[in-house]
Amino acid sequence: MTAGSQRRTTAGVVGTSGKIIRCFGYTMRSGPGGTGTVTLYDGTSTSGTEKWIGTGNIDASSDKVFGAKGKYFPSGLYADIDSNVQYVDFDYVQENA
């Protein structure tokens, strides 16, 4: 297993594509243009199963913590990030095999 953090400024895969991952939380920063939205999918694209939608605050940061067990993504984690989001910082643990 590998623990890690990753910053995304655009939509894309978190960690290694297609590998089991457990996300423990994220911090997102929305810009002055509106509330940002991040949608998390199980898989490698938006065609995966939608597992979470988070909305931020205008021109502010917001945190989401998924608890001690985290949120499980057996087919990988894809984050769809809208244009009002400046960045999202993810904390995760991922299977190596």
N, CA, C and O atoms as a MOPAC input file, in Angstrom:
PM7 MOZYME 1SCF
protein

 N      0.83400 1    -1.18300 1     0.00000 1
 C      0.00000 1     0.00000 1     0.00000 1
 C      0.87700 1     1.24400 1     0.00000 1
 O      1.97200 1     1.26500 1     0.56200 1
 N      0.36700 1     2.25700 1    -0.63700 1
 C      1.06600 1     3.52600 1    -0.72400 1
 C      0.15300 1     4.63500 1    -0.23700 1
 O     -0.97600 1     4.76800 1    -0.71100 1
 N      0.63700 1     5.43500 1     0.71000 1
 C     -0.11100 1     6.60300 1     1.17100 1
 C      0.36200 1     7.80300 1     0.36300 1
 O      1.54200 1     7.91900 1     0.03100 1
 N     -0.56900 1     8.68600 1     0.05500 1
 C     -0.15700 1     9.83500 1    -0.72200 1
 C     -1.11800 1    10.99200 1    -0.64000 1
 O     -2.21100 1    10.89200 1    -0.08400 1
 N     -0.67700 1    12.09400 1    -1.21200 1
 C     -1.47600 1    13.29800 1    -1.37800 1
 C     -1.29000 1    13.75600 1    -2.81200 1
 O     -0.21500 1    13.59600 1    -3.39000 1
 N     -2.32500 1    14.31900 1    -3.37500 1
 C     -2.22600 1    14.80300 1    -4.74900 1
 C     -3.10200 1    16.03200 1    -4.91200 1
 O     -4.23400 1    16.07600 1    -4.43200 1
 N     -2.56200 1    17.02800 1    -5.59600 1
 C     -3.33000 1    18.23500 1    -5.93100 1
 C     -3.77500 1    18.11700 1    -7.38600 1
 O     -2.97800 1    17.82500 1    -8.27800 1
 N     -5.06900 1    18.35100 1    -7.59900 1
 C     -5.62200 1    18.38100 1    -8.96100 1
 C     -6.19900 1    19.76300 1    -9.19800 1
 O     -6.91600 1    20.30000 1    -8.35300 1
 N     -5.88400 1    20.33700 1   -10.34900 1
 C     -6.44700 1    21.62200 1   -10.74600 1
 C     -7.42600 1    21.44600 1   -11.91100 1
 O     -8.14100 1    22.37900 1   -12.27800 1
 N     -7.45000 1    20.26200 1   -12.47800 1
 C     -8.39000 1    19.90600 1   -13.54300 1
 C     -8.89900 1    18.49200 1   -13.26900 1
 O     -8.36600 1    17.78500 1   -12.41400 1
 N     -9.92600 1    18.09200 1   -13.99900 1
 C    -10.46700 1    16.74500 1   -13.84500 1
 C     -9.41200 1    15.70800 1   -14.19900 1
 O     -8.56200 1    15.94100 1   -15.05900 1
 N     -9.47400 1    14.54800 1   -13.52000 1
 C     -8.54200 1    13.47200 1   -13.82700 1
 C     -8.47900 1    12.43600 1   -12.73200 1
 O     -9.18600 1    12.51800 1   -11.72700 1
 N     -7.61600 1    11.45400 1   -12.94700 1
 C     -7.42900 1    10.33800 1   -12.02600 1
 C     -6.61100 1    10.78500 1   -10.81900 1
 O     -5.66000 1    11.55600 1   -10.95500 1
 N     -6.98200 1    10.30100 1    -9.64800 1
 C     -6.20800 1    10.51400 1    -8.42100 1
 C     -5.42500 1     9.23600 1    -8.15700 1
 O     -5.98800 1     8.14100 1    -8.19400 1
 N     -4.14100 1     9.36800 1    -7.89400 1
 C     -3.30100 1     8.19700 1    -7.67700 1
 C     -3.00900 1     7.48600 1    -8.98800 1
 O     -2.92700 1     8.11300 1   -10.04400 1
 N     -2.85100 1     6.15900 1    -8.90600 1
 C     -2.57000 1     5.33800 1   -10.08500 1
 C     -3.87500 1     4.88900 1   -10.71900 1
 O     -4.74500 1     4.34200 1   -10.04100 1
 N     -4.01000 1     5.11400 1   -11.99300 1
 C     -5.24200 1     4.83000 1   -12.71700 1
 C     -5.66700 1     3.37100 1   -12.61300 1
 O     -4.87200 1     2.46100 1   -12.85100 1
 N     -6.94100 1     3.16000 1   -12.25300 1
 C     -7.52800 1     1.82600 1   -12.24600 1
 C     -7.19300 1     0.95900 1   -11.05400 1
 O     -7.65600 1    -0.18000 1   -10.98700 1
 N     -6.40900 1     1.44700 1   -10.11300 1
 C     -6.01600 1     0.67400 1    -8.92800 1
 C     -6.92400 1     0.98800 1    -7.74400 1
 O     -7.42900 1     2.10300 1    -7.62200 1
 N     -7.12700 1     0.01000 1    -6.88100 1
 C     -7.92500 1     0.19300 1    -5.66600 1
 C     -7.36000 1     1.36300 1    -4.85900 1
 O     -6.15300 1     1.45900 1    -4.63600 1
 N     -8.25700 1     2.24400 1    -4.43100 1
 C     -7.82800 1     3.42100 1    -3.67100 1
 C     -8.87700 1     3.73300 1    -2.60100 1
 O    -10.07700 1     3.54200 1    -2.80400 1
 N     -8.39800 1     4.20800 1    -1.48000 1
 C     -9.26900 1     4.62900 1    -0.38400 1
 C     -8.94400 1     6.08900 1    -0.10000 1
 O     -7.84100 1     6.41400 1     0.34000 1
 N     -9.91500 1     6.96800 1    -0.35700 1
 C     -9.73700 1     8.40700 1    -0.15300 1
 C    -10.21500 1     8.75800 1     1.25700 1
 O    -11.33800 1     8.43000 1     1.64100 1
 N     -9.36100 1     9.41900 1     2.01300 1
 C     -9.70400 1     9.79900 1     3.38100 1
 C    -10.26500 1    11.21500 1     3.47900 1
 O    -10.87100 1    11.57700 1     4.48800 1
 N    -10.06700 1    12.00300 1     2.44800 1
 C    -10.63200 1    13.34000 1     2.46200 1
 C     -9.96900 1    14.24100 1     1.44400 1
 O     -9.02000 1    13.85700 1     0.76000 1
 N    -10.49400 1    15.44600 1     1.36300 1
 C     -9.93700 1    16.42900 1     0.44500 1
 C    -10.21300 1    17.83400 1     0.95700 1
 O    -11.10200 1    18.05800 1     1.77900 1
 N     -9.42600 1    18.77000 1     0.44600 1
 C     -9.65700 1    20.19400 1     0.63200 1
 C     -9.80800 1    20.79600 1    -0.75300 1
 O     -8.94800 1    20.61100 1    -1.61400 1
 N    -10.90200 1    21.51500 1    -0.96900 1
 C    -11.09100 1    22.16800 1    -2.26100 1
 C    -11.14700 1    23.67300 1    -2.06900 1
 O    -11.62300 1    24.17200 1    -1.04900 1
 N    -10.65500 1    24.37700 1    -3.05900 1
 C    -10.67000 1    25.84300 1    -3.04700 1
 C    -11.48900 1    26.32300 1    -4.23500 1
 O    -11.16200 1    26.03500 1    -5.38600 1
 N    -12.56000 1    27.06000 1    -3.94100 1
 C    -13.38900 1    27.65500 1    -4.98900 1
 C    -12.94000 1    29.08800 1    -5.22200 1
 O    -12.50000 1    29.77100 1    -4.29700 1
 N    -13.05400 1    29.53100 1    -6.44800 1
 C    -12.67400 1    30.88800 1    -6.79300 1
 C    -13.81200 1    31.87500 1    -6.56500 1
 O    -14.87600 1    31.49900 1    -6.07400 1
 N    -13.58700 1    33.14200 1    -6.92100 1
 C    -14.59500 1    34.18200 1    -6.71300 1
 C    -15.78600 1    34.08100 1    -7.66400 1
 O    -16.78400 1    34.77400 1    -7.46900 1
 N    -15.69800 1    33.22400 1    -8.69900 1
 C    -16.75400 1    33.12500 1    -9.69100 1
 C    -17.96500 1    32.33100 1    -9.27100 1
 O    -19.00200 1    32.40200 1    -9.93100 1
 N    -17.86900 1    31.57700 1    -8.19700 1
 C    -19.01400 1    30.78100 1    -7.75500 1
 C    -18.58700 1    29.59400 1    -6.92400 1
 O    -17.39700 1    29.34100 1    -6.73400 1
 N    -19.57900 1    28.86700 1    -6.42900 1
 C    -19.28400 1    27.68100 1    -5.63300 1
 C    -18.74700 1    26.59000 1    -6.55100 1
 O    -19.33100 1    26.30500 1    -7.59600 1
 N    -17.64900 1    25.99100 1    -6.16100 1
 C    -17.06800 1    24.90300 1    -6.93800 1
 C    -17.71300 1    23.57700 1    -6.58200 1
 O    -18.23200 1    23.39600 1    -5.48000 1
 N    -17.67300 1    22.65000 1    -7.53600 1
 C    -18.20500 1    21.31400 1    -7.31200 1
 C    -17.18100 1    20.28900 1    -7.76100 1
 O    -16.59000 1    20.41400 1    -8.83400 1
 N    -16.97400 1    19.26900 1    -6.92900 1
 C    -16.13300 1    18.13500 1    -7.28900 1
 C    -17.00000 1    16.87800 1    -7.19300 1
 O    -17.69700 1    16.66700 1    -6.20100 1
 N    -16.94800 1    16.05200 1    -8.23100 1
 C    -17.69700 1    14.80100 1    -8.26300 1
 C    -16.69500 1    13.66500 1    -8.35600 1
 O    -15.84000 1    13.65300 1    -9.24200 1
 N    -16.80100 1    12.70300 1    -7.43600 1
 C    -15.87900 1    11.57300 1    -7.39600 1
 C    -16.54300 1    10.33600 1    -7.98500 1
 O    -17.68000 1    10.00300 1    -7.65300 1
 N    -15.80400 1     9.65900 1    -8.87000 1
 C    -16.30400 1     8.46300 1    -9.54200 1
 C    -15.40800 1     7.27700 1    -9.23800 1
 O    -14.19500 1     7.42300 1    -9.08800 1
 N    -16.02300 1     6.08700 1    -9.14800 1
 C    -15.28000 1     4.84500 1    -9.05300 1
 C    -14.92400 1     4.43000 1   -10.47300 1
 O    -15.79500 1     4.02000 1   -11.24000 1
 N    -13.66200 1     4.53500 1   -10.82100 1
 C    -13.23100 1     4.21000 1   -12.17400 1
 C    -12.18300 1     5.18300 1   -12.66800 1
 O    -11.50600 1     5.84200 1   -11.87800 1
 N    -12.05600 1     5.26700 1   -13.98600 1
 C    -11.01700 1     6.09000 1   -14.59400 1
 C    -11.57400 1     7.23300 1   -15.43500 1
 O    -10.82600 1     7.91100 1   -16.13900 1
 N    -12.89500 1     7.44900 1   -15.36300 1
 C    -13.52200 1     8.53800 1   -16.09800 1
 C    -14.91400 1     8.80000 1   -15.51200 1
 O    -15.31800 1     8.14900 1   -14.54800 1
 N    -15.63400 1     9.74300 1   -16.09100 1
 C    -16.98700 1    10.04400 1   -15.62500 1
 C    -17.98700 1     8.95400 1   -16.00300 1
 O    -19.15000 1     9.02700 1   -15.60700 1
 N    -17.56000 1     7.95400 1   -16.75400 1
 C    -18.45300 1     6.82800 1   -17.05600 1
 C    -18.49700 1     5.82200 1   -15.90800 1
 O    -19.29600 1     4.88600 1   -15.94100 1
 N    -17.64600 1     6.00300 1   -14.88800 1
 C    -17.67700 1     5.14800 1   -13.70200 1
 C    -18.88400 1     5.46800 1   -12.82900 1
 O    -19.66400 1     6.36900 1   -13.13500 1
 N    -19.02800 1     4.72200 1   -11.74300 1
 C    -20.13200 1     4.92800 1   -10.80300 1
 C    -19.87300 1     6.16400 1    -9.95100 1
 O    -18.82300 1     6.28100 1    -9.32000 1
 N    -20.83000 1     7.08100 1    -9.93500 1
 C    -20.71700 1     8.29000 1    -9.11800 1
 C    -20.81000 1     7.90300 1    -7.65200 1
 O    -21.74800 1     7.21300 1    -7.25000 1
 N    -19.82500 1     8.35000 1    -6.83200 1
 C    -19.78400 1     7.98800 1    -5.42300 1
 C    -19.94500 1     9.17400 1    -4.47300 1
 O    -20.30100 1     8.98800 1    -3.30900 1
 N    -19.68400 1    10.40000 1    -4.96000 1
 C    -19.73500 1    11.55500 1    -4.06000 1
 C    -19.79100 1    12.84200 1    -4.86600 1
 O    -19.11000 1    12.97300 1    -5.88300 1
 N    -20.60500 1    13.79200 1    -4.41400 1
 C    -20.61200 1    15.14500 1    -4.97100 1
 C    -20.39700 1    16.10900 1    -3.81800 1
 O    -21.14100 1    16.08900 1    -2.83700 1
 N    -19.38300 1    16.94800 1    -3.93400 1
 C    -19.10100 1    17.94600 1    -2.90800 1
 C    -19.15000 1    19.33800 1    -3.48800 1
 O    -18.67400 1    19.57200 1    -4.59900 1
 N    -19.72400 1    20.26600 1    -2.74300 1
 C    -19.83500 1    21.65700 1    -3.17600 1
 C    -19.08900 1    22.54300 1    -2.19400 1
 O    -19.19100 1    22.36200 1    -0.98100 1
 N    -18.33900 1    23.49900 1    -2.72100 1
 C    -17.58000 1    24.40000 1    -1.87500 1
 C    -18.30100 1    25.71200 1    -1.64400 1
 O    -19.49300 1    25.84400 1    -1.92100 1
 N    -17.56000 1    26.67300 1    -1.13400 1
 C    -18.06900 1    28.01700 1    -0.86500 1
 C    -17.40100 1    29.00600 1    -1.81400 1
 O    -16.26900 1    28.78600 1    -2.24600 1
 N    -18.09300 1    30.08700 1    -2.13600 1
 C    -17.53400 1    31.08800 1    -3.04100 1
 C    -16.27800 1    31.70100 1    -2.43000 1
 O    -16.28600 1    32.15500 1    -1.28500 1
 N    -15.19400 1    31.70700 1    -3.21600 1
 C    -13.92600 1    32.32000 1    -2.83500 1
 C    -13.44500 1    31.85900 1    -1.45600 1
 O    -13.02800 1    32.67200 1    -0.63000 1
 N    -13.50800 1    30.54100 1    -1.21900 1
 C    -13.10300 1    29.99500 1     0.07700 1
 C    -12.72200 1    28.52600 1    -0.07100 1
 O    -12.98000 1    27.90200 1    -1.10000 1
 N    -12.10800 1    27.99100 1     0.97100 1
 C    -11.77000 1    26.57300 1     1.01700 1
 C    -12.83500 1    25.81400 1     1.79400 1
 O    -13.49600 1    26.36500 1     2.67500 1
 N    -12.98700 1    24.55300 1     1.45400 1
 C    -13.85400 1    23.68000 1     2.24400 1
 C    -13.23600 1    22.29900 1     2.28600 1
 O    -12.60400 1    21.85400 1     1.32800 1
 N    -13.42700 1    21.62800 1     3.41100 1
 C    -12.83200 1    20.31200 1     3.64700 1
 C    -13.90900 1    19.24800 1     3.70100 1
 O    -15.03700 1    19.50700 1     4.12100 1
 N    -13.54900 1    18.04800 1     3.27100 1
 C    -14.40200 1    16.87700 1     3.45300 1
 C    -13.52600 1    15.76400 1     3.99200 1
 O    -12.49900 1    15.42900 1     3.40100 1
 N    -13.93600 1    15.18800 1     5.12400 1
 C    -13.23600 1    14.06000 1     5.72300 1
 C    -14.17700 1    12.86500 1     5.67400 1
 O    -15.31600 1    12.94500 1     6.13400 1
 N    -13.69700 1    11.75200 1     5.11500 1
 C    -14.51900 1    10.55700 1     4.98200 1
 C    -14.39000 1     9.60400 1     6.16900 1
 O    -14.92700 1     8.49700 1     6.11900 1
 N    -13.70100 1     9.99700 1     7.21900 1
 C    -13.60800 1     9.18600 1     8.42900 1
 C    -12.44800 1     8.21200 1     8.40300 1
 O    -11.66400 1     8.17900 1     7.45400 1
 N    -12.35100 1     7.41400 1     9.46600 1
 C    -11.20700 1     6.51800 1     9.66300 1
 C    -11.07100 1     5.46100 1     8.58200 1
 O     -9.95600 1     5.04100 1     8.27500 1
 N    -12.18200 1     5.01900 1     7.99400 1
 C    -12.11600 1     3.99500 1     6.94900 1
 C    -12.02300 1     4.58900 1     5.54900 1
 O    -11.74000 1     3.86800 1     4.59300 1
 N    -12.25500 1     5.87200 1     5.41600 1
 C    -12.19500 1     6.50800 1     4.11000 1
 C    -13.33600 1     6.08700 1     3.20200 1
 O    -14.22800 1     5.34200 1     3.60800 1
 N    -13.29800 1     6.57100 1     1.97200 1
 C    -14.27400 1     6.17100 1     0.95000 1
 C    -13.54100 1     5.27800 1    -0.03700 1
 O    -12.48700 1     5.64400 1    -0.55600 1
 N    -14.10900 1     4.09800 1    -0.29400 1
 C    -13.47400 1     3.03000 1    -1.06300 1
 C    -13.84100 1     3.11900 1    -2.54100 1
 O    -15.01700 1     3.22400 1    -2.89000 1
 N    -12.83200 1     3.07800 1    -3.40500 1
 C    -13.00200 1     3.10500 1    -4.85200 1
 C    -12.28000 1     1.89000 1    -5.44000 1
 O    -11.08600 1     1.97500 1    -5.72800 1
 N    -12.97200 1     0.76600 1    -5.62600 1
 C    -12.31400 1    -0.46900 1    -6.06000 1
 C    -11.75200 1    -0.42100 1    -7.47700 1
 O    -10.86600 1    -1.20900 1    -7.80700 1
 N    -12.24100 1     0.47800 1    -8.31800 1
 C    -11.77300 1     0.54500 1    -9.71000 1
 C    -10.94400 1     1.78800 1   -10.00000 1
 O    -10.71900 1     2.13200 1   -11.16100 1
 N    -10.48800 1     2.46200 1    -8.94400 1
 C     -9.74100 1     3.70300 1    -9.11100 1
 C    -10.61300 1     4.90000 1    -8.79100 1
 O    -11.82500 1     4.76600 1    -8.62400 1
 N    -10.00300 1     6.06100 1    -8.70600 1
 C    -10.71000 1     7.29000 1    -8.34300 1
 C    -10.51500 1     8.33000 1    -9.44000 1
 O     -9.39100 1     8.71500 1    -9.76400 1
 N    -11.64100 1     8.77700 1   -10.00400 1
 C    -11.62600 1     9.86200 1   -10.98900 1
 C    -12.36000 1    11.05100 1   -10.37700 1
 O    -13.46600 1    10.90400 1    -9.85700 1
 N    -11.74600 1    12.22000 1   -10.44200 1
 C    -12.33700 1    13.44300 1    -9.89700 1
 C    -12.71900 1    14.37200 1   -11.04400 1
 O    -11.87200 1    14.78400 1   -11.83700 1
 N    -14.00000 1    14.69200 1   -11.11700 1
 C    -14.49800 1    15.66400 1   -12.09100 1
 C    -14.59800 1    17.00300 1   -11.36300 1
 O    -15.34200 1    17.13100 1   -10.39000 1
 N    -13.86100 1    17.98200 1   -11.82800 1
 C    -13.71700 1    19.26600 1   -11.14000 1
 C    -14.26600 1    20.36400 1   -12.04300 1
 O    -13.83500 1    20.50100 1   -13.18800 1
 N    -15.21600 1    21.14900 1   -11.53300 1
 C    -15.79200 1    22.18300 1   -12.40300 1
 C    -14.89100 1    23.41800 1   -12.48000 1
 O    -13.89700 1    23.52700 1   -11.76300 1
 N    -15.26200 1    24.33800 1   -13.36200 1
 C    -14.41000 1    25.48800 1   -13.66200 1
 C    -14.29500 1    26.49200 1   -12.51600 1
 O    -13.40900 1    27.34500 1   -12.55400 1
 N    -15.15700 1    26.42300 1   -11.49800 1
 C    -15.06000 1    27.33200 1   -10.35100 1
 C    -14.07700 1    26.84200 1    -9.29100 1
 O    -13.79600 1    27.55700 1    -8.33000 1
 N    -13.55700 1    25.63300 1    -9.45800 1
 C    -12.60500 1    25.07300 1    -8.49400 1
 C    -11.18500 1    25.44200 1    -8.92000 1
 O    -10.78800 1    25.21200 1   -10.06300 1
 N    -10.42900 1    26.01700 1    -7.98900 1
 C     -9.03100 1    26.35000 1    -8.27600 1
 C     -8.13200 1    25.13600 1    -8.08200 1
 O     -7.21300 1    24.90800 1    -8.86700 1
 N     -8.39700 1    24.35800 1    -7.03600 1
 C     -7.64900 1    23.12100 1    -6.80400 1
 C     -8.39700 1    22.24300 1    -5.81000 1
 O     -9.26800 1    22.70000 1    -5.07000 1
 N     -8.02300 1    20.96000 1    -5.82100 1
 C     -8.49500 1    20.00100 1    -4.81500 1
 C     -7.28600 1    19.19700 1    -4.36800 1
 O     -6.58500 1    18.62400 1    -5.20100 1
 N     -7.03200 1    19.14700 1    -3.07100 1
 C     -5.96200 1    18.34400 1    -2.49100 1
 C     -6.56000 1    17.08100 1    -1.88700 1
 O     -7.38300 1    17.15700 1    -0.97500 1
 N     -6.15000 1    15.91700 1    -2.39100 1
 C     -6.66600 1    14.62800 1    -1.93000 1
 C     -5.64900 1    13.93300 1    -1.03600 1
 O     -4.44300 1    14.03200 1    -1.26300 1
 N     -6.14400 1    13.22600 1    -0.01300 1
 C     -5.32600 1    12.34200 1     0.83100 1
 C     -5.87500 1    10.94000 1     0.65500 1
 O     -7.08400 1    10.72700 1     0.74700 1
 N     -4.98000 1     9.96900 1     0.39700 1
 C     -5.43400 1     8.63000 1     0.05900 1
 C     -4.40900 1     7.55600 1     0.42100 1
 O     -3.25200 1     7.84600 1     0.72400 1
 N     -4.87700 1     6.30500 1     0.37700 1
 C     -4.03800 1     5.12300 1     0.45600 1
 C     -4.42300 1     4.26700 1    -0.73700 1
 O     -5.60700 1     4.10200 1    -1.03000 1
 N     -3.41300 1     3.71400 1    -1.43900 1
 C     -3.67800 1     2.94600 1    -2.64300 1
 C     -2.94700 1     1.61300 1    -2.62100 1
 O     -1.81400 1     1.50600 1    -2.15200 1
 N     -3.63800 1     0.59400 1    -3.14800 1
 C     -3.02000 1    -0.73000 1    -3.31800 1
 C     -1.88300 1    -0.62600 1    -4.32100 1
 O     -1.98800 1     0.11500 1    -5.29800 1
 N     -0.80200 1    -1.35400 1    -4.09500 1
 C      0.31800 1    -1.35500 1    -5.03800 1
 C      0.12800 1    -2.35800 1    -6.15700 1
 O      0.59500 1    -2.13300 1    -7.27300 1
 N     -0.54600 1    -3.45600 1    -5.88200 1
 C     -0.66900 1    -4.53200 1    -6.88500 1
 C     -1.83500 1    -4.28300 1    -7.80400 1
 O     -2.09200 1    -5.08000 1    -8.70600 1

